[in-house]
Amino acid sequence: MLYAGRLSAVPDLFGSTPLNTDNNPLIEFLAPKSTRVNSTNNTDWFIGKSLAAFYDILDKRLESRPDPLLPPSEQINTARRAGTALYHYAVAAAGHDDSAARRYETDVRALVPEVVALGEYNPKTKEKSEDQQALATLRRQQEALRQQLEEMQRRLSKLSAAEKTSDDRTP
């Protein structure tokens, strides 16, 4: 699911940027340098939304080109689409875009339900994993807090309106 594709098939997407390969492991050699951030917190990391957008472009460009490293199959294409959706989900969740995160989660669940099921259930006990139970608890708490916040906002609006009415009556 995390294989982006044969990057050498689309060299125009990289310009003069060298590719990280087994024979040219740039990431490992540049890691000490790239972990240092300048005083304005700038880095040249290719992550988040820009990487997600790049995956979308790469998927479109590579979908019609055979990959000599993988046999052509619908199962592999589905796994690649699921991997892209999973990354989009992670970006949306990290950015607190709940609606987009739910949409991508739905895509991943539809594309690779067996992979999702393995992450959710302990195959020995057929029960939800501790992480899934904790996540469900957090989601319930988040919903309760959201409802409390809405109620507080309604009460504040009423109080503000009552205060304004009171101020209007006082000469």
C-alpha positions in Angstrom: 0.0 0.0 0.0 2.9 2.4 0.5 4.6 1.8 -2.9 4.3 5.1 -4.8 5.3 3.7 -8.1 8.2 3.6 -10.5 9.5 7.2 -10.1 12.0 6.9 -12.9 9.1 6.6 -15.3 8.1 10.2 -14.7 11.5 12.1 -14.5 9.9 15.4 -15.5 8.1 15.6 -12.1 11.5 15.9 -10.4 13.4 18.4 -12.5 17.0 18.2 -11.5 16.2 16.7 -8.0 18.1 13.4 -7.5 16.1 10.4 -6.5 16.7 8.4 -3.3 17.6 4.9 -4.4 19.4 1.9 -2.9 22.5 2.9 -4.8 22.1 6.6 -3.9 20.6 6.7 -0.4 20.2 10.5 -0.1 17.7 10.4 2.7 20.1 8.6 5.0 23.0 10.9 4.2 20.9 14.1 4.4 19.0 13.1 7.6 21.3 15.0 10.0 21.1 18.1 7.9 17.3 18.0 7.3 16.5 17.5 11.0 18.0 21.0 11.7 15.5 23.7 11.3 16.4 27.3 10.7 15.3 30.2 13.0 12.1 30.7 11.1 11.1 27.0 11.3 11.6 26.5 7.6 12.6 23.1 6.2 12.6 21.7 2.8 10.7 18.6 3.7 8.3 17.1 1.3 5.4 16.1 3.6 1.8 16.7 4.3 -0.5 18.2 1.8 2.2 18.8 -0.8 3.2 15.2 -0.7 -0.4 14.1 -0.8 -0.9 16.3 -3.9 2.2 14.8 -5.5 0.9 11.2 -4.9 -2.3 12.2 -6.7 -0.3 13.5 -9.7 1.9 10.4 -9.6 -1.1 8.1 -9.5 -2.7 9.7 -12.5 0.6 9.7 -14.5 1.5 6.1 -13.7 -1.9 4.4 -13.9 -1.6 3.6 -17.6 2.1 2.7 -17.5 3.2 -0.9 -16.6 5.5 -1.2 -13.7 8.2 -3.8 -14.3 8.5 -4.3 -10.5 4.9 -5.4 -10.0 2.7 -7.8 -12.0 -0.3 -6.0 -13.4 -3.3 -6.8 -11.3 -6.4 -5.1 -10.0 -5.4 -6.1 -6.4 -2.2 -4.2 -6.7 -3.9 -1.1 -8.2 -6.5 -1.3 -5.4 -3.7 -1.5 -2.8 -1.9 1.5 -4.3 -5.2 3.6 -4.3 -5.7 2.5 -0.7 -2.2 3.6 0.2 -2.8 7.1 -1.3 -6.2 7.4 0.5 -4.5 6.3 3.7 -1.9 9.1 3.4 -4.6 11.6 2.6 -6.5 10.4 5.7 -3.4 10.9 7.9 -2.9 14.4 6.5 -6.6 15.3 7.0 -6.6 13.8 10.5 -3.4 15.7 11.5 -4.9 18.9 10.1 -8.2 18.3 12.1 -10.2 18.2 8.9 -12.7 15.6 10.3 -14.9 15.6 7.2 -12.1 14.8 4.8 -10.6 12.3 7.3 -13.9 10.4 7.4 -14.2 10.5 3.6 -10.7 9.0 3.2 -11.2 6.5 6.0 -14.3 5.3 4.1 -12.3 5.0 0.9 -9.6 2.9 2.7 -12.2 0.7 4.3 -13.9 0.1 1.0 -10.6 -0.6 -0.9 -8.9 -2.9 1.6 -11.5 -4.0 4.2 -9.4 -7.1 5.1 -6.4 -4.9 6.0 -8.6 -2.6 8.1 -10.2 -5.6 9.9 -6.7 -6.9 10.8 -5.9 -3.6 12.5 -9.2 -3.4 14.3 -9.6 -6.9 15.7 -7.4 -9.3 17.6 -7.6 -12.5 15.5 -7.2 -14.6 18.6 -10.1 -13.1 20.6 -12.1 -11.6 17.8 -12.4 -8.4 19.9 -11.5 -4.9 19.1 -7.9 -3.9 19.9 -7.1 -1.7 22.8 -6.1 1.1 20.4 -9.5 0.9 18.7 -11.3 0.8 22.0 -9.3 3.9 23.2 -10.1 5.6 19.9 -13.8 4.9 20.2 -13.8 6.3 23.8 -12.0 9.4 22.6 -14.5 9.9 19.8 -17.4 9.6 22.3 -15.7 12.1 24.6 -15.0 14.5 21.7 -18.7 14.3 20.7 -19.8 15.0 24.3 -17.5 18.0 24.5 -18.8 19.3 21.1 -22.3 19.1 22.4 -21.3 20.9 25.7 -19.6 23.6 23.7 -22.7 24.2 21.5 -24.9 24.4 24.6 -22.5 26.9 26.2 -22.5 29.0 23.0 -26.4 29.0 23.0 -26.4 30.1 26.6 -23.9 32.8 26.0 -25.9 34.1 23.0 -29.0 34.2 25.2 -27.1 36.0 28.0 -25.7 38.5 25.5 -29.1 39.2 24.0 -30.6 39.6 27.5 -27.7 42.0 28.5 -28.3 44.0 25.3 -32.0 44.3 26.0 -31.3 45.4 29.6 -28.8 48.0 28.4 -31.3 49.3 25.9 -33.9 49.9 28.7 -31.5 51.7 31.0 -31.4 55.4 30.3 
